[in-house]
Amino acid sequence: MKRLVYVNIVAVVVLILGLQSCNERENYMDGPKVLDIVESVTINSKSAEIDHLSGSINISLPGGTDLSSVAFEASAPEGATVTPASGSSLDLTTPFQVVVSNAVSERTYTIYATLLPSKVAFLGDGATIAEITDDDAKAAAQWTEATYGSDFVYISYADLSDEALDGVNVILYVYDNVGSSAQPAALLDNLNVLSKFYVQGGKIVAGLLGTGLVEELGRDNSGLRNIIGTGAGGSNPDTWGVGFTGSPVSNIISAGLDFYAPNMAYVIDAGYKEDHNALWNLGSITTSPYNTFNSRYDAEPIAAWDWAVGGQGFAGIIVWNPSGRFEGYIITIGIGGMEWSMNDDRDNPWLSNVQKIYKNSIDYLLAK
């Protein structure tokens, strides 16, 4: 009886060791793992998501991308080869198979490509763009329509609905007002529509006093957006500018600006200026304010007034990354002087910088 028990124990031990040996033989070798042999894949310079378990590679590309000819880049451990080779042009109109080999075995991955919605919507208070009340908001809407053409859609606050947002990737919301920074009641009446859009992954660029939308949506609970100007404004002899941090994201949003110094760009010249700052006061954060704010709120400050960006005491442009239940992005642009229309009818020589910051923000989110 004792001998039988002993024999059974030995058999179990041998079985366990055998299974471990098989596992090692099947999954490991003198080289990369078979299961996760490809390290990274980019399509048109955008990183793809690799699911090693299922052998799938998923990529979402901006609407309008020609899927019949996309640039493929892949990296694999030393000794492994990728077919087709990195640098090839692929047709992803249908799922495409990539084979990775390490000379011992090979793994097939399938690339699945989808196109993101392509529409850019502008939210305004008028039934049409021509009926928008504020001159800055109207000018911003007109610019957006001219810039995005057939991919542009105008939506009034009253007409905001799930159906109106069908096919919309990015919303531009520029709001300006004298006397109050409160968001317009007509928009708040349909806040649940915006909330659903944002929570489910929609993207928003909010400008001027419209930056308060990030609080209304519940994304910003910092309580630090307290540098608010709602005065009528007046004549000012100075040229105002924006300073960027130089981070990778800030370099994307500031690309192509006419800089007067590294990461510094003017946005408005001498003349009448509205008193409409909408900034975050980071004076209460004593250690690395921008990094600390980012770590607390998943939101990266990337710009402030040109003279203030080095001290990090204020944040005027912030990228609010997906966080918690919020799957979408918001970029808030609240730096005073970034006006779209001059109240004294002059031509602002730095208007193109304002437009480029907004366009870069929209385009950055379109690709997300």
ZICORPE-V225843 format. One record per run of one state. SS is the DSSP state (A for helix, B for strand, O for the rest). FROM is the first residue (numbers start at 1). TO is the last residue. If there is no record, write none. Layout:
SS;FROM;TO, SS;FROM;TO
This chain:
O;1;1, A;2;27, O;28;37, B;38;43, O;44;45, B;46;47, O;48;48, B;49;51, O;52;55, B;56;61, O;62;69, B;70;76, O;77;80, B;81;83, O;84;88, B;89;90, O;91;95, B;96;101, O;102;105, B;106;115, O;116;118, B;119;124, O;125;128, A;129;131, O;132;134, A;135;151, B;152;156, A;157;159, O;160;167, B;168;175, O;176;184, A;185;188, O;189;190, A;191;199, O;200;202, B;203;208, A;209;216, O;217;226, B;227;228, O;229;230, B;231;236, O;237;239, B;240;244, O;245;247, A;248;253, O;254;258, B;259;261, O;262;263, B;264;268, O;269;270, B;271;275, O;276;277, B;278;281, O;282;288, A;289;297, O;298;298, B;299;305, O;306;313, B;314;315, O;316;316, B;317;320, O;321;322, B;323;323, O;324;325, B;326;326, O;327;329, B;330;333, O;334;350, A;351;366, O;367;368
